[in-house]
Amino acid sequence: MKAKLLIMVFGFALIGCETKIEKEYISEPCPEEEKIPTAQLKKELAEKGFQTFDYVDEKTGDTLLMQQYFIAFLKAGPNRSQTKEEADSLQTLHLAHLGRMYEEGFADISGPFGDDGDIRGITIYNVPTQKMADSLANLDPMVKSGRLVIEIHPWWAAKGFPLR
């Protein structure tokens, strides 16, 4: 079965490719996309205000470019007394907000945690500053309502590596 597969990766590039899926495993890798030289990508990111650094991988000899992203931890907030209908409405608005962040290129991946702890989920923002990530995260209707609160931390990841 052929399927269009979009892989949202932790702060890495969004990759779209045709792939064959058998028994829930990817059996054919995506073809490599056209690569931008590291120096050019580093320059473009710097012009947009992103923090980066590069290093040479001793094993492969490749120059890897690291970029700073921002992880927003979505934590249980002080106002969790909404009715089921209110909570469901907020969830719909929350998912629309996260979808918009992804579509506009501000966030690379979002998702809930699988337990019922205080940290409910994360969003990784692909923006140049923590102030911008904080501002975008606080636009979330769940945050505005007090059902969730945001805690943001800078995070570094290599450009162009897929999530495995």
MARBA-3410 file (N, C-alpha, C, O; in Angstrom, 1 decimal):
164
0.9,-1.2,0.0,0.0,0.0,0.0,0.9,1.2,0.0,1.8,1.3,0.8 ~ 0.7,2.2,-0.9,1.4,3.4,-1.0,0.7,4.5,-0.2,-0.6,4.5,-0.3 ~ 1.4,5.3,0.6,0.7,6.3,1.3,1.6,7.5,1.4,2.9,7.4,1.4 ~ 1.1,8.7,1.3,1.9,9.9,1.5,2.1,10.0,3.0,1.2,10.1,3.8 ~ 3.4,10.1,3.4,3.8,10.1,4.8,4.4,11.4,5.1,5.4,11.8,4.5
3.9,12.1,6.1,4.5,13.3,6.6,5.0,13.0,7.9,4.3,12.6,8.8 ~ 6.3,13.2,8.1,7.0,12.9,9.3,7.3,14.2,10.0,8.1,15.0,9.5 ~ 6.6,14.5,11.1,7.0,15.7,11.9,8.1,15.3,12.8,7.9,14.3,13.6 ~ 9.2,15.9,12.8,10.3,15.5,13.6,10.7,16.6,14.6,10.4,17.8,14.4 ~ 11.3,16.2,15.7,11.7,17.1,16.8,12.6,18.1,16.2,13.9,17.9,16.2
12.1,19.2,15.8,12.9,20.3,15.4,13.7,20.1,14.1,14.5,20.9,13.8 ~ 13.4,19.0,13.4,14.2,18.7,12.2,13.3,19.1,11.0,12.2,19.7,11.2 ~ 13.7,18.9,9.8,13.0,19.2,8.6,11.7,18.3,8.5,11.7,17.2,8.9 ~ 10.7,18.9,7.9,9.5,18.1,7.6,9.8,17.4,6.3,10.1,18.0,5.3 ~ 9.6,16.1,6.3,9.9,15.3,5.1,8.6,14.7,4.6,7.9,14.1,5.3
8.4,14.8,3.3,7.2,14.2,2.7,7.8,13.2,1.6,8.6,13.6,0.8 ~ 7.3,12.0,1.5,7.7,11.1,0.5,6.7,10.0,0.3,5.9,9.8,1.2 ~ 6.8,9.4,-0.8,6.0,8.2,-1.0,6.7,7.0,-0.3,8.0,6.9,-0.5 ~ 6.0,6.2,0.4,6.7,5.1,1.1,5.7,3.9,1.1,4.5,4.1,1.0 ~ 6.3,2.7,1.3,5.5,1.5,1.4,5.5,1.1,2.9,6.5,1.1,3.5
4.3,0.9,3.4,4.1,0.5,4.8,3.6,-0.9,4.9,2.5,-1.2,4.3 ~ 4.3,-1.8,5.6,3.9,-3.1,5.7,3.8,-3.4,7.2,4.8,-3.2,7.9 ~ 2.7,-3.9,7.7,2.6,-4.3,9.1,3.1,-3.2,10.0,3.8,-3.5,11.0 ~ 2.7,-2.0,9.7,3.0,-0.8,10.5,4.5,-0.5,10.6,5.0,0.3,11.5 ~ 5.3,-1.0,9.6,6.7,-0.7,9.6,7.0,-0.1,8.2,6.4,-0.4,7.2
7.9,0.9,8.2,8.3,1.5,6.9,9.3,0.6,6.3,10.4,0.3,6.9 ~ 9.1,0.1,5.1,10.0,-0.8,4.5,10.9,-0.2,3.4,11.8,-0.8,3.0 ~ 10.5,1.0,3.0,11.3,1.7,2.0,11.7,3.1,2.5,10.8,3.8,2.9 ~ 13.0,3.4,2.6,13.3,4.8,3.1,12.9,5.9,2.1,12.8,5.6,0.9 ~ 12.8,7.1,2.6,12.5,8.2,1.8,13.7,8.5,0.9,14.9,8.4,1.5
13.6,8.9,-0.3,14.8,9.4,-1.1,15.3,10.7,-0.4,14.6,11.5,0.1 ~ 16.6,10.9,-0.6,17.2,12.1,0.0,16.7,13.3,-0.8,16.5,13.3,-2.0 ~ 16.4,14.4,0.0,16.0,15.6,-0.6,17.3,16.4,-1.0,18.4,16.1,-0.6 ~ 17.1,17.4,-1.9,18.2,18.2,-2.3,18.8,18.9,-1.0,18.0,19.5,-0.2 ~ 20.1,18.8,-0.8,20.7,19.3,0.4,21.2,20.7,0.1,21.8,21.0,-0.9
21.0,21.6,1.1,21.5,22.9,1.1,22.9,22.9,1.8,23.0,22.3,2.9 ~ 23.9,23.4,1.2,25.2,23.4,1.9,25.1,24.0,3.3,24.4,25.0,3.5 ~ 25.8,23.4,4.3,25.7,23.8,5.7,26.0,25.3,5.9,25.3,25.9,6.6 ~ 27.0,25.8,5.2,27.4,27.2,5.3,26.2,28.1,4.9,26.0,29.1,5.5 ~ 25.6,27.7,3.8,24.5,28.5,3.3,23.3,28.5,4.3,22.7,29.5,4.6
23.0,27.3,4.7,21.9,27.2,5.7,22.2,27.9,7.0,21.3,28.6,7.5 ~ 23.4,27.8,7.5,23.8,28.5,8.7,23.6,30.1,8.5,23.1,30.7,9.4 ~ 24.0,30.6,7.3,23.9,32.0,7.0,22.4,32.4,7.0,22.0,33.4,7.5 ~ 21.6,31.6,6.3,20.2,31.9,6.2,19.5,31.9,7.6,18.7,32.8,7.8 ~ 19.8,31.0,8.4,19.3,30.9,9.8,19.7,32.1,10.6,18.9,32.7,11.3
21.0,32.5,10.5,21.5,33.6,11.2,20.8,34.9,10.8,20.5,35.8,11.6 ~ 20.6,35.1,9.5,19.9,36.3,9.0,18.5,36.4,9.6,17.9,37.5,9.7 ~ 17.9,35.2,9.9,16.5,35.2,10.5,16.5,35.3,12.0,15.5,35.4,12.7 ~ 17.8,35.3,12.6,17.9,35.5,14.1,18.0,34.2,14.8,18.0,34.2,16.1 ~ 18.2,33.1,14.2,18.3,31.8,14.9,19.7,31.6,15.4,20.7,32.1,14.8
19.9,30.9,16.5,21.2,30.6,17.1,21.5,29.2,16.5,20.7,28.3,16.5 ~ 22.8,29.1,16.0,23.3,27.8,15.5,24.7,27.6,15.9,25.4,28.6,16.3 ~ 25.2,26.4,15.7,26.6,26.1,15.7,26.8,24.8,14.9,25.8,24.1,14.7 ~ 28.0,24.6,14.4,28.2,23.4,13.7,29.4,22.7,14.2,30.3,23.2,14.9 ~ 29.5,21.4,13.9,30.7,20.6,14.3,30.9,19.4,13.3,29.9,19.1,12.5
32.0,18.9,13.3,32.3,17.8,12.4,32.1,16.5,13.1,32.7,16.2,14.2 ~ 31.3,15.6,12.6,31.1,14.3,13.1,32.3,13.4,12.9,32.7,13.2,11.7 ~ 33.0,13.0,13.9,34.2,12.3,13.8,34.1,10.9,13.0,35.0,10.5,12.3 ~ 32.9,10.3,13.2,32.7,9.0,12.5,32.5,9.2,11.0,33.0,8.4,10.2 ~ 31.7,10.2,10.6,31.3,10.3,9.2,32.1,11.4,8.4,32.2,11.4,7.2
32.7,12.3,9.2,33.4,13.5,8.6,32.4,14.6,8.1,32.9,15.6,7.6 ~ 31.1,14.4,8.3,30.1,15.3,7.9,30.1,16.5,8.9,30.3,16.3,10.1 ~ 29.8,17.7,8.3,29.6,18.8,9.2,28.1,18.9,9.5,27.3,18.9,8.6 ~ 27.8,18.8,10.8,26.4,18.9,11.3,26.1,20.3,11.8,26.9,20.9,12.5 ~ 25.0,20.8,11.5,24.5,22.1,11.9,23.5,21.9,13.0,22.4,21.2,12.8
23.7,22.5,14.1,22.8,22.4,15.3,22.1,23.7,15.3,22.6,24.8,15.1 ~ 20.8,23.7,15.6,19.9,24.9,15.7,19.2,24.9,17.1,18.9,23.8,17.6 ~ 19.1,26.0,17.6,18.3,26.2,18.9,16.8,26.2,18.6,16.4,27.0,17.7 ~ 16.1,25.4,19.2,14.6,25.4,19.2,14.1,25.7,20.6,15.0,25.9,21.5 ~ 12.8,25.7,20.8,12.3,25.9,22.1,11.2,24.9,22.4,10.2,24.8,21.7
11.4,24.1,23.5,10.4,23.1,23.9,9.4,23.8,24.9,9.9,24.3,25.9 ~ 8.2,23.8,24.6,7.1,24.3,25.5,6.5,23.1,26.2,5.9,22.2,25.5 ~ 6.7,23.0,27.5,6.0,21.9,28.3,4.6,22.5,28.6,4.5,23.5,29.3 ~ 3.6,21.8,28.3,2.2,22.2,28.6,1.9,21.4,29.9,1.7,20.2,29.9 ~ 1.7,22.2,30.9,1.5,21.6,32.3,0.1,21.9,32.7,-0.5,22.9,32.3
-0.4,21.0,33.6,-1.8,21.2,34.1,-1.8,22.6,34.8,-0.9,22.9,35.7 ~ -2.8,23.4,34.5,-2.9,24.7,35.1,-3.8,24.7,36.3,-4.4,23.7,36.7 ~ -4.0,25.9,36.9,-4.8,26.0,38.1,-6.3,26.0,37.9,-7.0,25.7,38.9 ~ -6.7,26.2,36.7,-8.2,26.2,36.4,-8.6,25.0,35.6,-8.6,25.0,34.3 ~ -8.9,23.9,36.3,-9.3,22.7,35.6,-10.7,22.2,36.0,-11.0,21.1,35.9
-11.5,23.2,36.3,-12.9,22.9,36.8,-13.9,23.1,35.7,-15.1,23.2,36.0 ~ -13.5,23.1,34.4,-14.5,23.3,33.4,-15.4,22.1,33.3,-15.1,21.0,33.7 ~ -16.6,22.3,32.8,-17.5,21.2,32.5,-16.9,20.4,31.4,-16.0,20.8,30.7 ~ -17.5,19.2,31.1,-17.0,18.4,30.0,-17.2,19.1,28.7,-16.3,19.1,27.9 ~ -18.3,19.8,28.5,-18.6,20.5,27.3,-17.5,21.6,27.1,-17.0,21.8,26.0
-17.2,22.4,28.2,-16.3,23.5,28.1,-14.9,22.9,27.8,-14.1,23.4,27.0 ~ -14.5,21.8,28.5,-13.2,21.2,28.3,-13.1,20.7,26.8,-12.0,20.8,26.2 ~ -14.1,20.1,26.3,-14.1,19.6,24.9,-14.0,20.7,23.9,-13.3,20.6,23.0 ~ -14.7,21.8,24.2,-14.6,23.0,23.3,-13.1,23.6,23.4,-12.6,23.9,22.3 ~ -12.6,23.6,24.6,-11.2,24.1,24.7,-10.2,23.2,24.0,-9.3,23.7,23.4
-10.5,21.9,24.1,-9.6,20.9,23.4,-9.6,21.1,21.9,-8.6,21.1,21.2 ~ -10.8,21.4,21.3,-11.0,21.6,19.9,-10.2,22.9,19.5,-9.5,22.9,18.5 ~ -10.3,23.9,20.3,-9.6,25.2,20.0,-8.1,25.0,20.2,-7.3,25.6,19.4 ~ -7.7,24.2,21.2,-6.3,23.9,21.4,-5.7,23.2,20.2,-4.6,23.6,19.8 ~ -6.3,22.2,19.7,-5.8,21.5,18.6,-5.8,22.3,17.3,-4.9,22.2,16.5
-6.8,23.2,17.2,-6.7,24.2,16.0,-5.5,25.1,16.2,-4.9,25.4,15.2 ~ -5.3,25.6,17.4,-4.1,26.5,17.6,-2.8,25.7,17.3,-2.0,26.3,16.5 ~ -2.7,24.5,17.7,-1.4,23.8,17.5,-1.3,23.5,16.0,-0.2,23.6,15.4 ~ -2.4,23.2,15.3,-2.4,23.0,13.9,-2.0,24.2,13.1,-1.2,24.2,12.2 ~ -2.5,25.4,13.6,-2.1,26.6,12.9,-0.6,26.9,13.2,0.1,27.4,12.2
-0.1,26.6,14.4,1.3,26.8,14.6,2.2,26.0,13.7,3.2,26.4,13.2 ~ 1.8,24.8,13.5,2.5,23.9,12.5,2.4,24.4,11.1,3.4,24.5,10.4 ~ 1.2,24.7,10.7,0.9,25.1,9.3,1.7,26.4,9.0,2.2,26.6,7.8 ~ 1.8,27.3,9.9,2.5,28.6,9.7,4.0,28.4,9.9,4.8,29.4,9.7 ~ 4.5,27.2,10.2,5.9,27.0,10.4,6.5,27.4,11.7,7.8,27.4,11.8
5.7,27.7,12.7,6.2,28.1,14.0,6.6,26.9,14.9,7.4,27.0,15.8 ~ 5.9,25.8,14.7,6.1,24.6,15.5,6.3,23.4,14.6,5.7,23.3,13.5 ~ 7.2,22.5,15.0,7.6,21.4,14.2,6.8,20.1,14.7,6.6,19.2,13.9 ~ 6.5,20.0,16.0,5.9,18.8,16.5,5.2,19.2,17.8,5.7,20.0,18.6 ~ 4.1,18.6,18.0,3.3,18.7,19.3,2.7,17.4,19.6,2.4,16.6,18.7
2.5,17.1,20.9,1.8,15.9,21.3,1.7,15.8,22.8,2.5,16.3,23.5 ~ 0.7,15.0,23.2,0.4,14.8,24.6,1.3,13.7,25.1,1.8,12.8,24.4 ~ 1.5,13.7,26.4,2.2,12.5,27.1,1.1,11.5,27.4,-0.1,11.7,27.5 ~ 1.6,10.2,27.5,0.7,9.1,27.6,0.3,8.8,29.1,-0.4,7.8,29.3 ~ 0.7,9.6,30.0,0.3,9.3,31.4,-0.6,10.5,31.9,-0.9,11.3,31.1
-0.9,10.5,33.1,-1.8,11.5,33.6,-1.1,12.4,34.6,-1.6,12.8,35.6 ~ 0.2,12.7,34.3,1.0,13.5,35.1,0.7,15.0,35.0,-0.2,15.4,34.2 ~ 1.5,15.8,35.7,1.3,17.3,35.6,1.7,17.9,34.2,1.2,18.8,33.8 ~ 2.7,17.2,33.6,3.1,17.7,32.3,2.3,17.0,31.3,2.4,15.7,31.1 ~ 1.4,17.7,30.6,0.4,17.1,29.8,0.9,16.9,28.3,0.4,15.9,27.7
1.8,17.7,27.9,2.3,17.5,26.5,3.4,18.5,26.2,3.9,19.2,27.1 ~ 3.9,18.4,24.9,5.0,19.4,24.5,4.7,19.9,23.1,3.9,19.3,22.4 ~ 5.2,21.0,22.8,5.3,21.6,21.5,6.7,22.1,21.3,7.3,22.7,22.2 ~ 7.3,21.8,20.2,8.7,22.3,19.8,8.5,23.4,18.8,8.0,23.2,17.7 ~ 8.9,24.6,19.3,8.8,25.8,18.4,10.1,26.0,17.7,11.2,25.9,18.2
9.9,26.3,16.4,11.0,26.5,15.5,11.0,28.0,15.2,10.6,28.5,14.1 ~ 11.4,28.8,16.2,11.4,30.3,16.1,12.7,30.8,16.7,13.4,30.0,17.4 ~ 13.1,32.0,16.3,14.5,32.5,16.7,14.7,32.8,18.2,15.8,32.8,18.7 ~ 13.6,33.1,18.9,13.8,33.6,20.3,12.8,32.9,21.3,11.7,32.5,20.9 ~ 13.2,32.8,22.5,12.3,32.3,23.5,11.1,33.2,23.8,10.0,32.7,24.0
11.3,34.5,23.6,10.2,35.4,23.8,9.1,35.1,22.8,7.9,35.2,23.1 ~ 9.5,34.8,21.5,8.6,34.5,20.5,7.8,33.2,20.8,6.6,33.1,20.6 ~ 8.6,32.2,21.2,8.0,30.9,21.5,7.0,31.1,22.6,5.9,30.5,22.6 ~ 7.4,31.8,23.7,6.5,32.1,24.8,5.2,32.8,24.4,4.1,32.4,24.8 ~ 5.4,33.8,23.5,4.2,34.5,23.0,3.3,33.6,22.3,2.0,33.7,22.5
3.8,32.8,21.4,3.0,31.9,20.6,2.3,30.9,21.5,1.1,30.6,21.3 ~ 3.0,30.3,22.4,2.5,29.3,23.3,1.4,29.8,24.1,0.4,29.2,24.4 ~ 1.5,31.1,24.5,0.5,31.7,25.4,-0.8,32.2,24.6,-1.7,32.6,25.2 ~ -0.8,32.0,23.3,-2.0,32.3,22.5,-2.9,31.1,22.5,-4.1,31.2,22.1 ~ -2.4,30.0,23.0,-3.2,28.7,23.1,-4.5,28.9,24.0,-4.3,29.4,25.1
-5.7,28.7,23.5,-6.9,28.8,24.3,-6.9,28.1,25.6,-7.4,28.5,26.6 ~ -6.2,26.9,25.6,-6.1,26.2,26.9,-5.3,26.9,27.9,-5.6,26.9,29.1 ~ -4.2,27.6,27.4,-3.4,28.4,28.3,-4.2,29.7,28.8,-4.1,30.0,29.9 ~ -4.8,30.3,27.8,-5.6,31.5,28.1,-6.7,31.2,29.2,-7.0,32.1,30.0 ~ -7.2,30.0,29.2,-8.3,29.7,30.1,-7.7,29.3,31.5,-8.5,29.2,32.4
-6.4,29.0,31.5,-5.8,28.6,32.8,-5.8,27.0,33.0,-5.4,26.5,34.0 ~ -6.4,26.3,32.0,-6.4,24.9,32.1,-5.0,24.3,31.9,-4.6,23.2,32.5 ~ -4.1,25.0,31.1,-2.7,24.6,31.0,-1.9,25.8,31.3,-2.3,27.0,31.1 ~ -0.7,25.6,31.7,0.4,26.6,31.8,1.6,26.2,31.0,1.8,25.0,30.8 ~ 2.4,27.1,30.6,3.5,26.9,29.7,4.8,27.0,30.5,5.0,27.9,31.3
5.8,26.1,30.2,7.1,26.2,30.7,8.0,26.0,29.5,8.0,24.9,28.9 ~ 8.9,27.0,29.1,9.6,26.9,27.9,11.1,26.8,28.2,11.7,27.4,29.1 ~ 11.8,25.9,27.5,13.2,25.7,27.6,13.9,25.7,26.2,13.3,25.1,25.3 ~ 15.1,26.3,26.1,15.8,26.2,24.8,16.3,24.7,24.6,16.6,24.1,25.6 ~ 16.4,24.3,23.4,16.8,22.9,23.1,17.5,22.9,21.8,17.1,23.6,20.8
18.6,22.2,21.7,19.4,22.1,20.5,19.1,20.8,19.8,19.0,19.7,20.4 ~ 19.1,20.8,18.4,18.9,19.6,17.6,19.6,19.8,16.3,19.7,21.0,15.8 ~ 20.1,18.7,15.7,20.8,18.8,14.4,19.7,19.0,13.3,18.7,18.3,13.3 ~ 20.0,19.8,12.3,19.1,20.1,11.2,19.2,18.9,10.3,20.2,18.3,10.0 ~ 18.0,18.5,9.7,17.9,17.5,8.7,17.8,16.1,9.1,17.8,15.2,8.3
17.8,15.8,10.4,17.8,14.4,10.9,16.3,14.0,11.1,15.6,14.7,11.8 ~ 15.9,12.9,10.6,14.5,12.4,10.8,14.3,11.8,12.2,15.3,11.3,12.8 ~ 13.2,11.8,12.7,12.8,11.2,14.0,12.8,9.7,13.7,12.2,9.2,12.7 ~ 13.4,8.9,14.6,13.4,7.4,14.4,12.6,6.8,15.5,12.5,5.5,15.5
END
